[in-house]
Amino acid sequence: MKSKYLPFAVLSTFILFFGFLPASGRTWTDVKTGRTLEGAFVKTSAGKVSVRRSNGRVIQIDLKLLSKADQDFVAAQGETGEDASWTTFRGASRTDHSPDEGLLETWPKEGPELLWEYRDCGKGYSGPAIVGGKIYYTGSFEGQAKIICLNGEDGKELWTSDLGEDPAKGYSTGWGSGPRGTPTVSDGVVYAISANGSLMAVDAADGKKVWSKELVDDFGGKVPPWGYSESALVDGDRLIVTPGGEDGAIAALDKKTGKTIWRSKELTDRAEYSSVIIAEVNGKKQYVQLFMKTLAGVDAGTGKLLWTSKWPKGRTAVIPTPIYQDGKVYMTSGYGAGCKLVDISGAEAKDIWENKEMKNHHGGVVLVDGYLYGFSDGRGLICQDFKTGERKWNKSGEGIQKGAVHYADGMLYCVNESDGSVFLAVATPDGFSEKGRFPMPKVTKLREGTNGKVWTHPVVLDGKLYLRDQDLVFCFDVSQ
């Protein structure tokens, strides 16, 4: 990956005059001047913090120039050293932006080079967490959910660790059984949640158990109809999960022990399928989560309910993770519901716009330079203006019906769920432009007899594209 280093004051002035759009992520503050800039944390190494701007450019800032709050945040991330990391679902910033640059701008006719494949990942839809040259997945094997660790160089299995029983009962398995959520890695520990709500913390080096909890038995939660699907969020020394229920829908735990720090007692919705994101609004941190009928924010320190925005159109299953930027939250859900943008910068949450341009089922949406990209039910891949909700373009047809999307180096990496085909498109509001396509190398047999499709989200990191179809994991070289 390429990156540039600029002193904070020079960088702030450059941004002020040339008007870069703020990136989803964090507001960084110069301790001496008070100047701020928006950017997503990538990593820290040799006293420099790598931050990705909304235009995809990765810049570096001297750690000592940042505020104490920023320095504490960086220290808690566990993303140190030169190795690239993808610590959780949609990345540490939960924007689904890869930090990579220097990737292929077009793919050869036969597709990028396949580096390795792994054929024993079990049943499930987990994406990868990638830290320190190791790759972590979850999968289910003959009634037992497991955390799986692979060697990033060759895909060889290093270890597996139990994640609780998964008898393919207690949740609907007509679309396939197995864990849904992606593991989360922080400070040498892997955190994972099974479809039945087993929450496990294991040593990232060898898979040995550190602690465990049950979202149902220990927190009074109820397994959602299609199973718990959340990917846990690490924020400093806390692990944030959503058991749902009357005792408080969201729980903050001590990530080292699993001990409860607080529950959001004013928020008692049943858990849906989204994952929590962090939003810093007017200098105050909060956690945002999406439920069936409610979008809500709670105070990160206490769990106190800060605001709610009703979503009466939510039905059946509300899945996509919200997107935060500049005091506003974007949300969408499928089954005909639609999408909206909510201003959470004031005393009360206020809807800015709402429409049905984006009806995203579960493939996710990415925000790039003020425009949203994702699959909308019945419309294929669409581009939508973040500020206005206006649809800029859509593209549908064979191989572009419905699926998952990921962003890296100016491009959209898309998986079509029905046939597993993968295509590359330019992330631009000017129109759809495809730059390559190839089929999944093999088709799993584990989806036979179910309605399941290729639902694992793609991830690009360190020049490699990771794809999964149940037990099959593929790693491709997409670097230039």
N, C-alpha and C positions, 0 to 999 in steps of 0.2 A: 504493500500500500504506500502511496505517496502522501506526504504531509508537508505543511509549511509551518514555520515558527515565526510569530510576530509578537513584539512586546504588546502587552495588554492595551496601553494607552494609544499606541499607533493603530492597533487593530480596531479599537473602539471608534477612533476618528475616521478610519477608512469606512467602517460600517455606517457611521453617521452621514457621511457625505455621499456614499454610493448606494445606500438604501437597501442592503440585503434584507430579505424577509426573515423574520424570526423562525427558527426551527422548533419543531416539537421537542420538548425536553426540559432543560433547566435554565434558569436565569443565573448567570455567573456575574459576580460583583468584584470589582477592583477595590481592595481594602483601603487604598490611599486616596483615590479620586472619587470613588462611589459610582463610576461608570459601570454600565451593565451591558451584557450581550446574551442572546438566546442561542442555545446549542445543545445537542445531545452528547452525553458523555460516551467516549469510545474506550479509552484506557489511560493509564498513567505509567510513565517510565522515566527514570533518570531525572526526576524533579519536574517533568513537563506533563501537563494534562492535555490529551488529545480530545478535541471537541468537534463534532460534525455540525456544520451550518446547514440551513435548509436547502442550499444549492448543491449539497453533496460534498462540498469542500471540507477537508479535515484540516483544522489548524491546531497549533499547540500554544499553550499558555504556561508561563512559569507558575508553578504551584504556590510559591511564596507570595505572589502578587494577589492571590485570591483571598476572599474573606474567610474567617474561621469556619463559618457554616459550610462554605464550599469545600474547604480542606477536610472537614469532618465527613462530608458526603463522599469525597473521593476516597478517603481512607476506608470507608465502609463497603466500597464496591467489590473489593476482592479481584479487580481486573488489573493486576500489575504485571510488569515484564513486557517482552516484545511480542509474545504470542497473541494473536487475535482471539477474541472471546465472544461468545453468543450465549449469555448466561441463563436465558429463560425464553419463554414464548414471546415472539415479536421483539426479542432483544432486550437489553437492560433498560432502554428508554421506552419500551413497549410501542415503538413507532413502526416496527418491521422494516427499518432502514438498515441495510448492510453498511458497514464502514468501508467496504472495499472500493478501490479505484483501479484503473488499469485493466479492466475486464474486456472480453471480446465484445465488439460492437455489432458483429454479425456472427451467426453460427454457420459452420460448413453444412452442406446438404445432408450429411450423415449424422449431424449433431456433434456436440463437443465430445472429447475423449473420455471414455469411461475408465476411471482409475481403479476402482474396486467395487465389489458388491458384498453384502452380508445377507444371508438367507435365513436367519433364525431370530428375528426380532419379535416373533409371536403375533398375537392378535392385538389390534389397537390402532390409534390414530395419533399417537404422540409424535411431535417434531423433535429435533435434536437440540440439546444444550451442549455447547462446545467450549471447553475451557482447558488450557494447559496441554493441548495435544490429545485430549481425550474427548470422546463423544458419548453422551448419555441419552438413552431412550427409555421408554417403558413399554412393556408388552405382557400379554397373558398367555400362559401355557397350562393347558389341562387343569383349569380351575385355580391356578396360582398366578397372581400378578407379580411382575418382577421389574426391577430397575436393571438396565443393561449398560455396561461400559465397554466401549470399543476403542481400539487404538486408531487415532486419526490418520496415521500414515498408510495403513494397509487394511483397515476395517476388521482386524482380528479381534475376537472377543477377549476381554481382559478379565471381567468378572460379572456375575449377576448377583442380585440381592433381593430378598423377598419384599413384596409390597402389599402383603395381605392376600386373603383368599378372594378369588374372583370366579364363583361358580356359574357365571353368566345368568345370575338370577338377581332379583331385587331392582332391576332396571331393564328397560326394553332393549332387547338384543336383536330385534328384527333387522336392524341396520348394521349389525356387527357388534361383538363384545370386545372387552379389553379396555385398558386405560385410555382416556381421551387427552388428558392434560400433558404438557411438556414438563420435564424436570426443571428445577431451578438450582443453580450452583452458586454458592457463596462461601468464601473463606474455607475452602476445603471440605465443604459438606454439600451433599446433594439432597434436595427436598422434592418429594413427589407425592401425588395424590392418585389413588385408584378410583375407578368408576363407582365403587361402593363406599368411598369416603375414608379409606385408610390413608393417613398422612404419615409419611416415613422420612426420617432424616438419617442418612448414612454417610460414612466416610467416603470422600470422593476417590481416595487412593485404593481402597480395597473392598468397599461396600459393606463394611461392618456397621451394625446398627448403632446410632447415637441416641435417638429417642423416637417414640412413635405416639400418635394420637389417633382417635377415631372421630370424624366429624359428626357422626350420628350419636354414638354412645357418650362421648366426652363433651360435646358441645350442643346436643339437642337438635342437630340438623336433620334434614330429611333428604334422602337420595332423590335427585330430580328424575323425572321419567326416563331420560336417556342416560342417566348416570352423571356423577360429578365430572365436570370437564375443565374446571379451572386450573390454571397454572399459578402456583403460589408466587407471591411478590416478596422480595427481600428489600427492606429499606433500613439501612444502617444495621442495628442489632435486632431488628424486628422482622418477623415473618408474618405477612398479611394473607389471610385466607377467608373464604366466604362459606361457612357452614350453613348459613340461613337459619331462620326460626325465631321464636319468641324471645330467646335469651340474647338476641343481638345477631343480626345477619352477618356482620363482618367481625372478625376477631384478629387482634394483634397479639402475637406470641413472642416470647423470648426465643430467638432463633437457636440459641445454644442449648436450651433446656426444654422448650415446648411449653413452658409455663405461660398461662394467660396474663397479658398485661391489661387489656381492656376488651370489652364487647360494645358494639354500637347498639345500645339498648333501645334507642328511639327508632331504630330502623330494624324491622322484624320480617321483611319479605323472605319468601322462600328462595333458596339459591337457584339461579338459572345457570347459564353456561359461559358467561363472560368472565374475564379476568380483570382484577383491579389495576388501575393506573394511578400514578402520582401527578398531582397538579399543584403548582405553586402560584397562588393567587394573591396579589397585593402583599407579597412577602410572607405569606402564611401557607404552610404545606397542608394538603388534604388528600384523601384517597377517594377516587371516583369509581363507582360500580353501577352496572346496569342490571336491572331485574325485569321481571315480566311486564310490570305496569309502571315502573319507577326508575328514573335515573337519579342517583343521589351522590352527595359528597359528605364525607365525615372528616372531622378534625383528626390529623395524623397523630397528635399527641394524646388525645383523650377518647376518641371515637364518637364525640358529640356530633349529632346531626347538624350540618350547616345549611343544607338546602336540598330540595327535591324538585324534580320536574316530571310531571306525569306523562305516561306513555300509554294511554288507553287502547291504542291500536295493537299493543303487544299481544301476541297469541301463540299458542302451541309451544314454541321454543324461541327465546330471545338469546342470541349467541354472540354476535360480533363485539369485540372489545372497543370501547369508546376511544376517541382521539381528542387530545387536549392541545390547544395552542392559543396563546395570547388572551387568556381570560375567557375562552370559549370552548365548549365541548360539543363534538360531533358524535351523533349516535345513529345507528341504523339497525333494522331487523327485517327478517323475511316474512313469509306467509302473508304477503300483501300489505305489510305495515308501512314501510317507507323509511324516512330519515328526517332529522332535524338538527339545527344548530342552536345551542343554548348559551346565553351570556351568563357567566357565574361570577362576574367581577364586582357586582353590586351587592346590596343587602339581600336581595332575593334573586333567584334564578329566573331569567326571562327568555322565552323563545324568540329567536331572531327570524328564523324561517322554518318551514316544514313542507315537505312534499313527498312524492313517491317516485322520484327519479332513481334513487338508489334503494333497492330492496334486497339487501345483502343477507343471504341465508347464514353461511358460516365460513366463507372463504376469506373474510377480512377485507379491510380497506386501508390504503396507504395515502398519506398526505405529502405531496411534493410541490414545493414552491407555490402554494396557494391553491392547488388543485388536488382533488380526490380521485383515486382510481380503484375500481373494484368491480366484481360481477354483480349485476342486478338481475333478479329473477325475471325472466322473459325478455331481457334486453341485451344479454351478453355482457361484454366488458364495456364499462362506461367511464367517462371523465366528467367530473362535476366541480363547479366552482365552489370553494369552501365558504366564501363570504356571502354568496347570493343563493346557492343551491341550484343554479342554472346548469343544465346538462350541456356540455360543450360538444361531446360526440359519444356515439356508442357503436359497437361492432359486434355482430352476432353472425352465426353460421356454423358450418361443420367445424368442429374442433374449437369453437369459441362460444360455448353455450353457458357454462357455469363452472366455477372452480375457485381456486385460491390464487392470491397475488402477493408478490414480495418485491421490494425495491432495492436495486443496487446500481451504483455508478450511472445514473441517468436512464436506467432501463427497468422495465417491468418483467419479472420472471413469473410466468403464469402456468398453472396446471389445470387442464380441462378434466373435470372430475369423472366424466362418463367413460372416457377411453384412456385416461392417464397421459394423454399427449401433453408435451411441454412446449411453450412458445415464448419467444423474446419479443418485446415491443418497446418502442420509445415512449418514455414518460413525458408527453407533451400535450398541451391543450389544443394543438393545431390539427389533430386528427390521428387516426389509428395508423401505425406504421410497423408492420411485423418485420423482424430481422432474423428469423430462424425458427425452426420447429423440428422436433424429433419425438418418436414414440417412447414410452417407458420400455426399457429393454426386455422385461419379462412381466407377466401378469400373475399375481398371486392366485392360489387356489383356495385361500382362506375366506374369500368373500363369496364363494359358491354357496348357494342356498340362502343367501341374505340379500337385502336391498342395498348393502353398503357399496360405496364408490371410493375413488381415490381422493381422500379428504385431508391427508397430512399436508400442511403448508410447506412450500419449498423454502430453503434457506441457502444463502450464499455467504461464504466466509473464507477469507484467505485464498481467494481464487478458486474455490471449490463450490460446486452446487450439490446440495444434498436433497435427495428425493426418497420417499418411502411409500410403499404400498403394502400395508400390513407387515408380514414377515420379511419382506424384501426391502433392503436399503441400498441405494446407489449413490456413488460419489463421482462427479464429473469435474474435469478441469475446464474452467471457463476463463482462465487468465489469458492475457495476450502473450 
